[in-house]
Amino acid sequence: MARNLDLAARTENIREQRPAPTQFDLDQIKAHFDESISAVEKQYEISDELFSEGKLDEAKTILRSQIVLAEGVLDFLIHEISKYGLYHMYEGSWEKSERYPNFSIQMRQFEIAMSAPDSKEWFFEFLNDRFSRDVFLAEDNMKDQLNLVGVSFSDVMQEAFLMDNQEQSIKYGKEVIKALFARRNAIAHQNDRSHASAEQADITKSFVQDRLAEVKAIGNAIYVVARRH
């Protein structure tokens, strides 16, 4: 039987159909943060029980996991605030940040925008995909991202860690962020062990409570500054 070697017509303008990401308002974003932090704090019940049973290593594993989880909650908050802020700058309801005009998009996204000039939904979908693989927990990354989306990093640090002046608040806040990220990485990537000695760092419930309080202070401050916007 002869084979049909005719070239089929190329299919154009076909995109993979995916569910559109949900656009949450600021109060919903804050609720996600609060619910997630509360879930992390409930893990104290498990570590307390393990400590009471004399299972110290197991209890400390739970405490270490709380540091990683809490940092993840903060990172997700920054992702949600990022999408919210940039989208509302794009649609005109937020004042554009200094860095907004230089925010780049891929040509394929530009073509999608040109094909539907009256729709803004494509931009939110683009943001959802654009930030999905980024992590904003390092000091410089967090600072750059918050400033990009119009939530002043300086104002967030002053709100979270009120000192005599903003300069002191920023300095203290940067040290907190740096220490949180360093311990998170040590736990997540090397089981809290020293590269030099392979000894595992100790951890206590009071230490974790202090770190979670810092995460909550930063998250709450981001929400407050975004609301002022």
Backbone as a chain_set.jsonl record, in Angstrom:
{"seq": "MARNLDLAARTENIREQRPAPTQFDLDQIKAHFDESISAVEKQYEISDELFSEGKLDEAKTILRSQIVLAEGVLDFLIHEISKYGLYHMYEGSWEKSERYPNFSIQMRQFEIAMSAPDSKEWFFEFLNDRFSRDVFLAEDNMKDQLNLVGVSFSDVMQEAFLMDNQEQSIKYGKEVIKALFARRNAIAHQNDRSHASAEQADITKSFVQDRLAEVKAIGNAIYVVARRH", "coords": {"N": [[0.862, -1.198, 0.0], [0.588, 2.215, -0.841], [2.354, 4.833, 0.796], [1.162, 7.779, 2.4], [2.626, 10.698, 1.791], [2.126, 13.352, 1.963], [2.442, 16.624, 3.315], [1.143, 17.527, 6.395], [-1.032, 20.211, 7.318], [0.279, 22.816, 9.363], [-0.573, 23.154, 12.715], [-1.678, 26.03, 14.326], [-1.496, 28.558, 16.923], [-2.283, 27.098, 19.151], [-2.583, 26.428, 22.464], [-1.571, 24.774, 25.411], [-4.165, 23.837, 27.454], [-4.679, 24.98, 30.602], [-5.868, 25.08, 33.976], [-6.932, 28.289, 34.99], [-4.97, 30.331, 37.149], [-5.947, 31.175, 40.479], [-6.898, 34.404, 41.524], [-6.125, 35.974, 44.396], [-7.254, 38.17, 47.03], [-5.755, 40.669, 49.241], [-6.451, 40.132, 51.924], [-7.155, 37.45, 51.802], [-4.707, 36.36, 51.056], [-3.216, 36.936, 53.333], [-4.624, 35.348, 55.128], [-3.975, 32.788, 54.208], [-1.294, 32.742, 54.931], [-1.45, 32.978, 57.763], [-2.927, 30.655, 58.432], [-1.183, 28.652, 57.578], [1.129, 29.094, 59.114], [0.038, 28.601, 61.63], [-0.452, 25.856, 61.391], [2.167, 24.93, 61.287], [3.01, 25.619, 63.855], [1.479, 23.907, 65.384], [2.912, 21.616, 65.364], [4.465, 21.591, 67.587], [3.12, 20.14, 69.495], [3.617, 17.512, 68.795], [6.423, 17.325, 69.007], [6.705, 17.923, 71.727], [5.46, 15.695, 72.891], [7.162, 13.651, 72.039], [9.531, 14.42, 73.304], [8.727, 14.04, 75.961], [8.604, 11.313, 76.027], [11.186, 10.624, 75.954], [12.398, 10.515, 73.498], [14.591, 12.041, 72.107], [16.104, 12.67, 69.755], [14.226, 12.28, 67.729], [12.322, 14.191, 68.449], [13.756, 16.553, 68.102], [14.123, 16.491, 65.398], [11.574, 17.095, 64.493], [11.421, 19.747, 65.427], [13.419, 20.929, 63.857], [12.269, 20.614, 61.352], [10.216, 22.44, 61.524], [11.442, 24.916, 61.251], [12.232, 24.887, 58.545], [9.727, 24.586, 57.306], [8.366, 26.906, 58.161], [9.873, 28.926, 56.935], [9.273, 28.263, 54.324], [6.576, 28.942, 54.281], [6.747, 31.721, 54.55], [8.079, 32.333, 52.165], [6.137, 31.579, 50.294], [4.179, 33.449, 50.861], [5.458, 35.79, 49.953], [5.582, 35.173, 47.254], [2.812, 35.214, 46.624], [2.148, 37.869, 47.245], [3.784, 39.098, 45.399], [2.644, 38.416, 42.898], [0.16, 39.605, 43.245], [0.827, 42.36, 43.622], [2.265, 43.113, 41.234], [0.372, 42.504, 39.277], [-1.669, 44.302, 39.907], [-0.366, 46.697, 39.524], [-0.062, 46.515, 36.785], [-2.731, 46.583, 35.881], [-3.388, 49.065, 36.716], [-4.299, 49.892, 39.262], [-2.537, 50.078, 41.326], [0.208, 52.152, 42.256], [2.972, 52.279, 40.098], [6.084, 50.647, 40.665], [9.566, 51.721, 40.842], [11.095, 49.868, 39.495], [9.344, 48.503, 37.947], [8.903, 49.231, 35.135], [11.049, 47.993, 33.872], [10.681, 45.323, 34.041], [10.859, 42.249, 32.55], [9.377, 40.271, 29.89], [8.753, 37.167, 28.15], [8.885, 36.679, 24.568], [6.867, 34.996, 23.613], [4.877, 35.355, 25.495], [4.339, 38.008, 25.065], [3.209, 37.863, 22.528], [0.872, 36.471, 23.127], [-0.38, 38.412, 24.668], [-0.787, 40.391, 22.739], [-2.617, 39.11, 21.143], [-4.886, 39.17, 22.618], [-5.805, 41.884, 23.468], [-7.619, 43.176, 25.165], [-7.757, 41.741, 27.437], [-6.58, 41.039, 30.725], [-5.946, 38.801, 32.001], [-4.027, 37.086, 31.007], [-1.634, 38.155, 31.91], [-1.575, 37.713, 34.663], [-1.511, 34.93, 34.676], [0.961, 34.597, 33.46], [2.631, 35.722, 35.457], [2.187, 33.896, 37.512], [3.394, 31.604, 36.515], [5.957, 32.602, 36.042], [7.116, 33.174, 38.574], [7.083, 30.771, 39.865], [9.247, 29.048, 40.296], [11.092, 30.466, 41.715], [12.94, 31.534, 44.632], [12.622, 33.525, 47.455], [14.009, 34.079, 49.853], [16.603, 34.678, 50.642], [18.53, 37.481, 51.762], [19.112, 39.627, 49.835], [17.533, 38.797, 47.663], [14.95, 38.836, 48.742], [14.715, 41.544, 49.391], [14.996, 42.79, 46.819], [12.795, 41.682, 45.47], [10.511, 42.486, 46.95], [10.728, 45.267, 46.707], [10.449, 45.469, 43.94], [7.744, 44.83, 43.58], [6.464, 46.906, 44.75], [6.221, 46.935, 47.512], [7.718, 48.281, 49.958], [10.873, 47.298, 51.05], [12.355, 48.493, 53.101], [10.343, 49.749, 54.598], [8.955, 47.483, 55.413], [10.841, 46.211, 57.073], [11.06, 48.125, 59.094], [8.489, 48.076, 60.118], [8.346, 45.427, 60.999], [10.488, 45.115, 62.797], [10.812, 47.26, 64.94], [12.924, 49.86, 65.666], [15.061, 52.479, 67.01], [15.381, 54.077, 64.779], [14.795, 53.983, 61.197], [17.03, 53.024, 59.824], [18.387, 51.421, 61.706], [16.417, 49.492, 62.097], [16.343, 48.287, 59.564], [18.944, 47.246, 59.404], [18.942, 45.411, 61.546], [16.817, 43.752, 60.739], [17.829, 42.656, 58.346], [19.878, 41.047, 59.353], [18.386, 39.183, 60.767], [16.923, 37.951, 58.678], [19.051, 36.871, 57.198], [20.137, 35.045, 59.06], [17.965, 33.319, 59.473], [17.653, 32.205, 56.898], [20.107, 30.953, 56.559], [20.072, 28.959, 58.568], [17.857, 27.509, 57.782], [18.772, 26.514, 55.305], [20.925, 24.954, 56.185], [19.606, 22.947, 57.57], [17.848, 21.894, 55.619], [19.536, 21.07, 53.54], [21.776, 19.771, 54.561], [21.116, 18.313, 56.759], [21.377, 19.742, 59.109], [24.017, 19.562, 59.824], [27.536, 20.158, 60.383], [29.783, 21.014, 57.802], [32.466, 20.808, 58.226], [32.907, 19.171, 60.511], [30.873, 17.312, 60.578], [29.174, 17.202, 62.687], [26.007, 17.486, 64.265], [24.065, 20.382, 64.674], [22.687, 21.613, 67.71], [19.261, 22.018, 68.797], [16.475, 23.773, 70.149], [13.193, 24.026, 71.64], [12.546, 26.646, 72.437], [14.271, 28.121, 70.848], [13.195, 27.619, 68.292], [10.664, 28.723, 68.626], [11.329, 31.43, 68.863], [12.368, 31.879, 66.279], [10.147, 31.377, 64.665], [8.545, 33.432, 65.544], [9.902, 35.574, 64.459], [9.579, 35.07, 61.708], [6.797, 35.369, 61.549], [6.601, 38.066, 62.228], [7.836, 39.324, 60.043], [6.171, 38.446, 57.929], [3.648, 39.501, 58.734], [4.29, 42.19, 58.637], [4.793, 42.595, 55.912], [2.206, 42.298, 54.902], [0.903, 44.469, 56.182], [2.263, 46.71, 55.102], [1.651, 46.349, 52.404], [-1.114, 46.727, 52.497], [-1.221, 49.434, 53.13], [-0.419, 50.484, 50.747]], "CA": [[0.0, 0.0, 0.0], [1.405, 3.417, -0.921], [2.321, 5.702, 1.975], [0.785, 9.165, 2.16], [3.745, 11.543, 2.193], [1.736, 14.757, 1.935], [2.669, 17.332, 4.571], [-0.074, 18.013, 7.05], [-0.998, 21.634, 7.645], [0.764, 23.074, 10.717], [-1.575, 23.717, 13.619], [-1.168, 27.239, 14.95], [-2.264, 29.224, 17.981], [-2.827, 26.117, 20.08], [-1.894, 26.429, 23.745], [-2.021, 23.785, 26.382], [-5.191, 24.402, 28.314], [-4.479, 24.731, 32.016], [-6.774, 25.883, 34.794], [-6.413, 29.622, 35.294], [-4.665, 30.491, 38.574], [-6.886, 32.008, 41.223], [-6.388, 35.682, 42.005], [-6.567, 36.2, 45.767], [-7.049, 39.528, 47.523], [-4.75, 40.746, 50.3], [-6.92, 39.461, 53.136], [-7.057, 36.009, 51.559], [-3.284, 36.036, 51.087], [-2.821, 36.938, 54.754], [-5.25, 34.178, 55.751], [-3.152, 31.632, 53.845], [-0.09, 32.82, 55.764], [-1.798, 32.684, 59.157], [-3.319, 29.245, 58.545], [-0.005, 27.807, 57.388], [1.977, 29.248, 60.305], [-0.645, 27.897, 62.711], [-0.217, 24.427, 61.188], [3.558, 24.669, 61.686], [3.089, 25.727, 65.315], [0.842, 22.735, 65.986], [3.894, 20.543, 65.454], [5.009, 21.57, 68.952], [2.444, 19.069, 70.244], [4.3, 16.261, 68.482], [7.771, 17.344, 69.601], [6.543, 17.84, 73.185], [5.165, 14.304, 73.239], [8.382, 12.872, 71.834], [10.447, 14.764, 74.398], [8.238, 13.405, 77.188], [8.878, 9.875, 75.912], [12.623, 10.437, 75.911], [12.863, 10.369, 72.111], [15.144, 13.374, 71.879], [16.481, 12.871, 68.359], [13.001, 12.406, 66.939], [11.706, 15.471, 68.791], [14.538, 17.629, 67.489], [13.843, 16.45, 63.958], [10.339, 17.869, 64.314], [11.755, 21.159, 65.608], [14.146, 21.377, 62.664], [11.329, 20.7, 60.223], [9.413, 23.648, 61.678], [12.206, 26.032, 60.688], [12.138, 24.79, 57.084], [8.344, 24.823, 56.917], [8.019, 28.309, 58.387], [10.502, 29.688, 55.864], [8.481, 28.002, 53.129], [5.346, 29.729, 54.39], [7.109, 33.107, 54.25], [8.379, 32.403, 50.74], [4.876, 31.523, 49.56], [3.542, 34.757, 51.038], [6.105, 36.744, 49.051], [5.1, 34.825, 45.908], [1.437, 35.69, 46.433], [2.196, 39.331, 47.234], [4.417, 39.486, 44.135], [1.641, 38.324, 41.832], [-0.868, 40.606, 43.514], [1.34, 43.701, 43.395], [2.573, 43.363, 39.829], [-0.874, 42.487, 38.505], [-2.427, 45.536, 40.14], [0.357, 47.755, 38.804], [-0.364, 46.345, 35.36], [-4.095, 47.022, 35.579], [-3.5, 50.49, 37.016], [-4.861, 50.218, 40.568], [-1.404, 50.354, 42.223], [1.277, 52.969, 41.679], [4.048, 51.432, 39.596], [7.374, 50.799, 41.332], [10.629, 52.203, 39.959], [11.631, 48.76, 38.712], [8.288, 47.886, 37.141], [9.05, 49.384, 33.672], [12.119, 47.135, 33.361], [10.323, 43.921, 34.247], [10.837, 41.689, 31.195], [8.564, 39.096, 29.6], [9.183, 36.451, 26.955], [8.165, 37.047, 23.352], [5.63, 34.213, 23.461], [3.879, 35.992, 26.336], [3.988, 39.243, 24.368], [2.302, 37.497, 21.446], [-0.418, 36.159, 23.754], [-0.975, 39.694, 25.06], [-1.228, 41.077, 21.527], [-3.771, 38.411, 20.589], [-6.06, 39.459, 23.452], [-5.431, 43.176, 24.064], [-8.58, 43.633, 26.168], [-7.724, 40.848, 28.594], [-5.418, 41.141, 31.604], [-5.764, 37.513, 32.651], [-2.782, 36.466, 30.547], [-0.514, 38.665, 32.698], [-1.572, 37.007, 35.946], [-1.034, 33.577, 34.391], [2.4, 34.73, 33.234], [3.271, 35.917, 36.752], [2.1, 32.649, 38.262], [4.42, 30.714, 35.971], [7.269, 33.261, 36.131], [7.686, 33.133, 39.915], [6.847, 29.463, 40.505], [10.498, 28.358, 40.634], [11.99, 31.384, 42.419], [12.957, 31.537, 46.098], [12.861, 34.906, 47.867], [14.325, 34.048, 51.278], [17.89, 35.317, 50.882], [18.35, 38.909, 52.043], [19.053, 40.443, 48.624], [16.389, 38.366, 46.858], [13.735, 39.344, 49.37], [14.715, 43.003, 49.238], [14.739, 43.139, 45.425], [11.452, 41.282, 45.065], [9.52, 43.353, 47.59], [10.807, 46.593, 46.079], [9.894, 45.342, 42.595], [6.273, 44.77, 43.58], [5.914, 48.093, 45.381], [6.106, 46.772, 48.964], [9.054, 48.738, 50.341], [11.612, 46.462, 51.995], [12.702, 49.323, 54.253], [9.131, 49.907, 55.422], [8.652, 46.177, 56.002], [11.767, 45.978, 58.184], [10.708, 49.026, 60.189], [7.244, 47.573, 60.693], [8.575, 44.138, 61.651], [11.485, 45.2, 63.87], [10.853, 48.692, 65.225], [14.068, 50.332, 66.445], [15.062, 53.936, 67.193], [15.216, 54.691, 63.474], [14.623, 52.989, 60.13], [18.319, 52.425, 59.502], [18.626, 50.344, 62.66], [15.439, 48.44, 61.817], [16.782, 47.584, 58.365], [20.149, 46.482, 59.739], [18.542, 44.268, 62.372], [15.998, 42.865, 59.929], [18.695, 41.923, 57.424], [20.569, 39.998, 60.107], [17.379, 38.153, 61.052], [16.659, 37.235, 57.429], [20.253, 36.117, 56.861], [20.26, 33.923, 59.995], [16.878, 32.384, 59.185], [17.93, 31.511, 55.645], [21.273, 30.09, 56.767], [19.683, 27.767, 59.33], [16.952, 26.751, 56.905], [19.598, 25.792, 54.341], [21.704, 23.932, 56.894], [18.694, 21.843, 57.889], [17.273, 21.308, 54.403], [20.524, 20.543, 52.599], [22.842, 18.975, 55.182], [20.586, 17.741, 57.994], [21.848, 20.569, 60.225], [25.357, 19.119, 60.203], [28.668, 20.965, 59.963], [30.597, 20.44, 56.736], [33.815, 20.569, 58.733], [32.988, 18.088, 61.504], [29.697, 16.443, 60.425], [28.376, 17.215, 63.917], [24.693, 18.116, 64.09], [23.806, 21.491, 65.587], [21.582, 21.381, 68.635], [18.092, 22.872, 68.588], [15.552, 23.735, 71.277], [11.863, 24.562, 71.359], [12.566, 28.099, 72.594], [14.923, 28.651, 69.65], [12.24, 27.556, 67.192], [9.616, 29.714, 68.911], [11.872, 32.748, 68.52], [12.494, 31.989, 64.826], [8.802, 31.493, 64.105], [8.077, 34.785, 65.855], [10.518, 36.454, 63.465], [8.894, 34.835, 60.438], [5.477, 35.992, 61.64], [6.775, 39.52, 62.219], [8.111, 39.73, 58.663], [4.964, 38.216, 57.143], [2.639, 40.477, 59.119], [4.725, 43.506, 58.168], [4.566, 42.641, 54.465], [0.777, 42.526, 54.716], [0.57, 45.83, 56.615], [2.79, 47.658, 54.122], [0.868, 46.182, 51.181], [-2.415, 47.362, 52.726], [-1.029, 50.892, 53.042], [-0.291, 50.814, 49.323]], "C": [[0.893, 1.24, 0.0], [1.241, 4.257, 0.33], [1.946, 7.114, 1.571], [1.877, 10.075, 2.695], [3.398, 13.026, 2.141], [1.966, 15.387, 3.305], [1.34, 17.821, 5.134], [0.076, 19.491, 7.352], [-0.584, 21.82, 9.1], [-0.341, 23.72, 11.554], [-0.977, 24.913, 14.35], [-2.107, 27.705, 16.054], [-2.951, 28.233, 18.921], [-1.988, 26.131, 21.342], [-2.445, 25.313, 24.616], [-3.009, 24.439, 27.336], [-4.958, 23.995, 29.766], [-5.468, 25.559, 32.813], [-6.151, 27.235, 35.112], [-6.12, 29.739, 36.781], [-5.649, 31.448, 39.238], [-6.205, 33.294, 41.672], [-6.981, 35.949, 43.389], [-6.364, 37.665, 46.151], [-6.107, 39.503, 48.728], [-5.184, 40.023, 51.572], [-6.864, 37.942, 52.985], [-5.602, 35.547, 51.604], [-2.792, 35.97, 52.538], [-3.408, 35.733, 55.476], [-4.463, 32.907, 55.435], [-1.904, 31.583, 54.723], [-0.396, 32.403, 57.206], [-2.152, 31.205, 59.356], [-2.096, 28.327, 58.463], [0.936, 27.892, 58.585], [1.363, 28.521, 61.486], [-0.421, 26.391, 62.61], [1.209, 24.043, 61.589], [3.674, 24.68, 63.208], [2.455, 24.525, 66.008], [1.811, 21.557, 66.102], [4.594, 20.515, 66.81], [4.392, 20.43, 69.766], [3.158, 17.736, 70.028], [5.674, 16.225, 69.133], [7.696, 17.263, 71.128], [6.301, 16.4, 73.625], [6.406, 13.427, 73.102], [9.411, 13.162, 72.915], [10.038, 14.061, 75.687], [8.488, 11.907, 77.205], [10.381, 9.573, 75.857], [13.191, 10.253, 74.519], [13.403, 11.715, 71.63], [15.477, 13.633, 70.417], [15.252, 13.084, 67.485], [12.325, 13.757, 67.186], [12.437, 16.628, 68.115], [14.392, 17.632, 65.967], [12.579, 17.231, 63.636], [10.632, 19.358, 64.436], [12.486, 21.706, 64.383], [13.2, 21.536, 61.472], [10.485, 21.964, 60.313], [10.123, 24.876, 61.122], [12.058, 26.043, 59.167], [10.72, 25.121, 56.619], [7.954, 26.287, 57.067], [8.637, 29.207, 57.325], [9.752, 29.479, 54.545], [7.187, 28.796, 53.116], [5.621, 31.196, 54.046], [7.388, 33.284, 52.754], [7.095, 32.408, 49.912], [4.116, 32.838, 49.689], [4.136, 35.778, 50.073], [5.712, 36.456, 47.602], [3.705, 35.397, 45.666], [1.376, 37.214, 46.374], [2.788, 39.827, 45.919], [3.402, 39.483, 42.998], [0.569, 39.405, 42.001], [-0.379, 42.005, 43.136], [1.576, 44.011, 41.932], [1.308, 43.392, 38.97], [-1.632, 43.802, 38.676], [-1.69, 46.765, 39.612], [-0.012, 47.72, 37.321], [-1.758, 46.857, 35.017], [-4.367, 48.456, 36.017], [-4.044, 50.864, 38.371], [-3.791, 50.408, 41.646], [-0.426, 51.261, 41.496], [2.437, 52.061, 41.281], [5.355, 51.711, 40.331], [8.416, 51.289, 40.329], [11.126, 51.105, 39.027], [10.602, 48.136, 37.773], [8.515, 48.045, 35.635], [10.117, 48.474, 33.063], [11.859, 45.647, 33.566], [10.091, 43.278, 32.882], [9.908, 40.481, 31.089], [9.086, 38.45, 28.326], [8.315, 36.847, 25.751], [6.864, 36.256, 23.2], [4.515, 34.798, 24.328], [3.413, 37.305, 25.705], [2.984, 38.959, 23.25], [0.908, 37.159, 21.979], [-1.14, 37.454, 24.128], [-1.531, 40.417, 23.846], [-2.472, 40.418, 20.915], [-5.043, 38.663, 21.385], [-5.829, 40.777, 24.188], [-6.382, 43.668, 25.148], [-8.566, 42.785, 27.435], [-6.455, 41.075, 29.402], [-5.104, 39.801, 32.27], [-4.452, 36.847, 32.245], [-1.607, 36.891, 31.419], [-0.427, 37.957, 34.043], [-1.096, 35.57, 35.752], [0.475, 33.577, 34.161], [3.137, 34.87, 34.558], [3.283, 34.627, 37.56], [3.182, 31.673, 37.816], [5.818, 31.289, 36.184], [7.918, 33.09, 37.502], [7.652, 31.743, 40.555], [8.124, 28.764, 40.943], [11.474, 29.235, 41.408], [11.85, 31.249, 43.931], [13.378, 32.931, 46.548], [13.24, 35.019, 49.347], [15.693, 34.632, 51.607], [17.675, 36.826, 50.996], [18.185, 39.744, 50.776], [17.852, 40.09, 47.757], [15.081, 38.905, 47.42], [13.617, 40.851, 49.172], [14.341, 43.395, 47.812], [13.306, 42.826, 45.022], [10.392, 42.184, 45.67], [9.534, 44.747, 46.972], [10.235, 46.573, 44.663], [8.38, 45.456, 42.612], [5.644, 45.911, 44.367], [5.678, 47.984, 46.868], [7.5, 47.056, 49.54], [9.704, 47.842, 51.398], [11.961, 47.245, 53.258], [11.51, 49.492, 55.186], [8.761, 48.601, 56.106], [9.55, 45.915, 57.201], [11.441, 46.881, 59.375], [9.431, 48.575, 60.882], [7.476, 46.301, 61.5], [9.46, 44.259, 62.879], [11.729, 46.675, 64.197], [12.02, 49.025, 66.156], [13.976, 51.857, 66.58], [14.883, 54.673, 65.867], [15.164, 53.59, 62.417], [15.928, 52.293, 59.778], [18.644, 51.251, 60.431], [17.673, 49.177, 62.427], [15.867, 47.609, 60.616], [17.986, 46.707, 58.676], [19.802, 45.237, 60.544], [17.745, 43.262, 61.548], [16.819, 42.048, 58.951], [19.429, 40.788, 58.126], [19.622, 38.846, 60.436], [17.137, 37.298, 59.817], [17.838, 36.346, 57.055], [20.378, 34.879, 57.75], [19.181, 32.87, 59.748], [17.188, 31.545, 57.951], [19.1, 30.544, 55.803], [20.887, 28.817, 57.515], [18.735, 26.902, 58.524], [17.754, 25.91, 55.928], [20.396, 24.675, 54.994], [20.845, 22.71, 57.2], [18.251, 21.127, 56.619], [18.308, 20.584, 53.551], [21.615, 19.69, 53.234], [22.434, 18.418, 56.538], [21.14, 18.44, 59.228], [23.251, 20.176, 60.7], [26.425, 20.063, 59.649], [29.417, 20.267, 58.833], [31.978, 20.058, 57.255], [33.9, 19.341, 59.621], [31.898, 17.039, 61.365], [28.868, 16.355, 61.699], [27.081, 17.99, 63.674], [24.497, 19.213, 65.126], [22.625, 21.156, 66.484], [20.439, 22.342, 68.314], [17.149, 22.691, 69.76], [14.204, 24.33, 70.861], [11.867, 26.083, 71.445], [13.234, 28.769, 71.388], [13.939, 28.694, 68.487], [11.121, 28.578, 67.395], [10.082, 31.12, 68.545], [11.955, 32.932, 67.003], [11.117, 32.123, 64.176], [8.207, 32.867, 64.388], [8.652, 35.789, 64.861], [9.854, 36.3, 62.1], [7.521, 35.504, 60.445], [5.582, 37.513, 61.597], [7.015, 40.027, 60.806], [6.853, 39.582, 57.801], [3.87, 39.222, 57.45], [2.986, 41.866, 58.589], [4.514, 43.652, 56.663], [3.094, 42.939, 54.168], [0.399, 43.957, 55.056], [1.035, 46.859, 55.586], [2.016, 47.545, 52.797], [-0.504, 46.832, 51.325], [-2.312, 48.881, 52.636], [-0.975, 51.337, 51.581], [-1.671, 51.051, 48.723]], "O": [[1.855, 1.306, 0.765], [0.14, 4.386, 0.866], [2.365, 7.595, 0.518], [2.041, 10.211, 3.907], [4.285, 13.871, 2.262], [1.716, 14.758, 4.333], [0.534, 18.44, 4.44], [1.18, 19.97, 7.611], [-1.034, 21.08, 9.975], [-0.956, 24.705, 11.144], [0.107, 24.816, 14.926], [-3.28, 27.339, 16.131], [-4.047, 28.487, 19.421], [-0.787, 25.868, 21.284], [-3.625, 24.966, 24.554], [-2.717, 25.468, 27.945], [-5.03, 22.816, 30.113], [-5.867, 26.636, 32.37], [-4.974, 27.314, 35.463], [-6.924, 29.298, 37.602], [-6.116, 32.406, 38.623], [-5.069, 33.271, 42.143], [-8.19, 36.128, 43.532], [-5.439, 38.322, 45.674], [-5.708, 38.43, 49.181], [-4.367, 39.372, 52.224], [-6.558, 37.232, 53.943], [-5.301, 34.473, 52.125], [-2.049, 35.063, 52.914], [-2.757, 35.157, 56.347], [-4.303, 32.045, 56.3], [-1.507, 30.519, 55.197], [0.311, 31.581, 57.79], [-1.726, 30.583, 60.329], [-1.998, 27.344, 59.197], [1.48, 26.878, 59.022], [2.077, 27.889, 62.265], [-0.223, 25.723, 63.625], [1.437, 22.974, 62.155], [4.364, 23.838, 63.783], [2.861, 24.167, 67.114], [1.558, 20.612, 66.85], [5.245, 19.527, 67.15], [5.052, 19.831, 70.615], [3.29, 16.934, 70.952], [6.054, 15.223, 69.739], [8.53, 16.608, 71.754], [6.87, 15.944, 74.616], [6.668, 12.569, 73.944], [10.089, 12.251, 73.389], [10.884, 13.547, 76.419], [8.575, 11.298, 78.271], [10.79, 8.419, 75.731], [14.352, 9.873, 74.373], [12.761, 12.425, 70.857], [15.167, 14.702, 69.892], [15.236, 13.953, 66.613], [11.82, 14.388, 66.257], [11.812, 17.565, 67.618], [14.527, 18.678, 65.331], [12.516, 17.942, 62.634], [10.142, 20.151, 63.631], [12.203, 22.815, 63.928], [13.323, 22.477, 60.688], [10.079, 22.507, 59.285], [9.48, 25.776, 60.583], [11.79, 27.087, 58.573], [10.538, 25.855, 55.648], [7.286, 26.846, 56.197], [7.994, 30.149, 56.862], [9.615, 30.408, 53.748], [6.75, 29.268, 52.067], [4.836, 31.835, 53.345], [6.973, 34.276, 52.155], [6.981, 33.156, 48.941], [3.482, 33.289, 48.735], [3.403, 36.544, 49.447], [5.529, 37.382, 46.812], [3.449, 35.996, 44.621], [0.649, 37.784, 45.56], [2.356, 40.848, 45.384], [3.318, 40.441, 42.229], [0.134, 40.03, 41.034], [-1.064, 42.743, 42.429], [1.141, 45.05, 41.436], [1.189, 44.203, 38.052], [-2.17, 44.349, 37.713], [-2.322, 47.77, 39.286], [-0.241, 48.754, 36.695], [-1.948, 47.492, 33.98], [-5.432, 49.006, 35.737], [-4.242, 52.05, 38.633], [-4.099, 50.848, 42.754], [-0.248, 51.159, 40.282], [2.832, 51.178, 42.043], [5.695, 52.865, 40.591], [8.182, 51.274, 39.12], [11.53, 51.381, 37.898], [10.952, 47.335, 36.905], [8.336, 47.071, 34.904], [10.088, 48.212, 31.861], [12.724, 44.814, 33.294], [9.217, 43.718, 32.135], [9.683, 39.765, 32.064], [9.769, 39.088, 27.524], [7.175, 37.287, 25.901], [5.868, 36.79, 22.71], [3.345, 34.748, 23.951], [2.24, 37.666, 25.798], [2.033, 39.714, 23.049], [-0.103, 37.51, 21.371], [-2.349, 37.582, 23.934], [-2.618, 40.993, 23.905], [-3.275, 41.079, 20.256], [-6.146, 38.407, 20.902], [-5.675, 40.781, 25.41], [-5.994, 44.496, 25.972], [-9.28, 43.08, 28.393], [-5.38, 41.278, 28.837], [-4.125, 39.677, 33.006], [-3.839, 36.133, 33.038], [-0.689, 36.105, 31.654], [0.666, 37.638, 34.511], [-0.352, 35.05, 36.583], [1.18, 32.674, 34.61], [4.157, 34.214, 34.77], [4.275, 34.306, 38.215], [3.805, 31.0, 38.637], [6.758, 30.549, 36.473], [9.128, 32.885, 37.593], [8.142, 31.564, 41.67], [8.091, 27.961, 41.876], [12.577, 28.791, 41.726], [10.787, 30.897, 44.442], [14.383, 33.46, 46.072], [12.827, 35.965, 50.017], [15.923, 35.044, 52.744], [16.751, 37.377, 50.399], [17.216, 40.493, 50.656], [17.22, 40.975, 47.18], [14.216, 39.37, 46.678], [12.551, 41.364, 48.828], [13.465, 44.237, 47.611], [12.671, 43.609, 44.315], [9.468, 42.604, 44.974], [8.48, 45.339, 46.74], [9.608, 47.54, 44.232], [7.796, 46.112, 41.749], [4.441, 45.901, 44.628], [5.007, 48.838, 47.449], [8.349, 46.166, 49.596], [9.166, 47.652, 52.489], [11.87, 46.712, 54.364], [11.644, 49.392, 56.405], [8.304, 48.605, 57.249], [9.077, 45.448, 58.237], [11.535, 46.455, 60.526], [9.312, 48.684, 62.102], [6.877, 46.115, 62.559], [9.224, 43.594, 63.888], [12.73, 47.258, 63.78], [12.092, 48.536, 67.284], [12.934, 52.448, 66.298], [14.306, 55.759, 65.828], [15.448, 52.426, 62.698], [15.933, 51.101, 59.468], [19.122, 50.211, 59.979], [18.064, 48.015, 62.543], [15.771, 46.382, 60.636], [18.04, 45.552, 58.256], [20.3, 44.146, 60.266], [17.973, 42.056, 61.648], [16.537, 40.867, 58.743], [19.585, 39.701, 57.57], [20.01, 37.678, 60.388], [17.143, 36.07, 59.894], [17.65, 35.201, 56.644], [20.687, 33.791, 57.263], [19.453, 31.671, 59.807], [17.01, 30.327, 57.956], [19.084, 29.446, 55.246], [21.317, 27.723, 57.148], [18.813, 25.675, 58.588], [17.462, 24.73, 55.735], [20.532, 23.587, 54.435], [21.309, 21.575, 57.097], [18.275, 19.898, 56.552], [17.987, 19.585, 52.907], [22.312, 18.96, 52.53], [23.284, 18.09, 57.367], [21.347, 17.812, 60.266], [23.618, 20.434, 61.846], [26.249, 20.68, 58.599], [29.659, 19.062, 58.899], [32.585, 19.099, 56.779], [34.841, 18.556, 59.513], [31.99, 15.976, 61.978], [27.96, 15.529, 61.79], [27.062, 19.004, 62.976], [24.733, 19.001, 66.316], [21.679, 20.493, 66.061], [20.636, 23.354, 67.64], [17.029, 21.594, 70.306], [14.101, 25.041, 69.861], [11.253, 26.747, 70.61], [12.819, 29.845, 70.958], [13.86, 29.696, 67.775], [10.685, 29.222, 66.441], [9.319, 31.906, 67.984], [11.652, 34.011, 66.492], [10.947, 32.9, 63.236], [7.456, 33.404, 63.575], [7.975, 36.739, 64.466], [9.596, 37.291, 61.417], [7.127, 36.131, 59.461], [4.739, 38.175, 60.991], [6.456, 41.051, 60.412], [6.511, 40.483, 57.035], [3.229, 39.742, 56.537], [2.115, 42.619, 58.154], [4.101, 44.712, 56.193], [2.782, 43.74, 53.286], [-0.342, 44.596, 54.309], [0.288, 47.773, 55.237], [1.762, 48.558, 52.145], [-1.006, 47.428, 50.371], [-3.218, 49.538, 52.123], [-1.429, 52.427, 51.232], [-1.785, 51.341, 47.533]]}, "num_chains": 1, "name": "protein.A"}
